[in-house]
């Protein structure tokens, strides 16, 4: 966890429905922010399905929360053995705050590097 949020890594083998359940449970429990990190197209697909399913789960439980997702590409420094960083996608999932002003997310020219 980082502050009032949680970071989870998503693999190609991650079961989207299980991840969705974890996201929904965390949000129902008062959590406000989850960061999902996915490396590779299959992992990105699983993370995308999980976020959509989590929103459905919240709606079915009559939770009025709406999830806001911001996605960005990141480079993951794979260490000394790797010749190049690996491209990954990061999903920032949070509750929609009705009182917050609506903002536009700008895409930067530089891609941040995560050191793992």
Long-range contacts (C-beta under 8 A, 24 or more apart in sequence): 2-35, 3-33, 4-31, 4-32, 4-33, 5-31, 5-32, 5-33, 5-34, 5-35, 5-94, 6-31, 6-33, 6-34, 6-35, 7-34, 7-35, 7-36, 7-37, 8-34, 8-35, 8-36, 8-37, 9-36, 9-37, 9-38, 10-36, 10-37, 10-38, 10-43, 10-44, 10-46, 10-47, 10-50, 11-38, 11-39, 11-43, 11-46, 12-40, 12-42, 12-43, 12-46, 14-43, 14-46, 14-47, 14-50, 15-46, 16-46, 16-47, 16-49, 16-50, 16-53, 17-50, 17-53, 19-46, 19-47, 19-50, 19-54, 20-49, 20-50, 20-51, 20-52, 20-53, 20-54, 20-56, 20-57, 21-54, 21-57, 23-50, 23-51, 23-54, 23-67, 23-93, 24-54, 24-57, 24-58, 24-61, 24-63, 27-54, 27-58, 27-63, 27-65, 27-67, 27-95, 28-58, 28-61, 28-63, 32-94, 32-95, 33-92, 33-93, 33-94, 33-95, 34-92, 34-93, 34-94, 35-90, 35-91, 35-92, 35-93, 36-90, 36-91, 36-93, 37-74, 37-76, 37-88, 37-89, 37-90, 37-91, 37-114, 38-88, 38-89, 38-90, 38-91, 39-76, 39-86, 39-87, 39-88, 40-88, 44-89, 47-89, 47-91, 48-91, 51-91, 51-93, 54-93, 65-95, 65-96, 66-95, 66-96, 67-93, 67-94, 67-95, 67-96, 68-93, 68-94, 68-95, 68-96, 69-93, 70-105, 72-107, 72-111, 72-112, 73-111, 74-111, 74-112, 74-113, 74-114, 75-111, 75-112, 75-113, 75-114, 76-113, 76-114, 76-116, 77-113, 77-114, 77-115, 77-116, 78-116, 85-113, 87-111, 88-114, 90-114
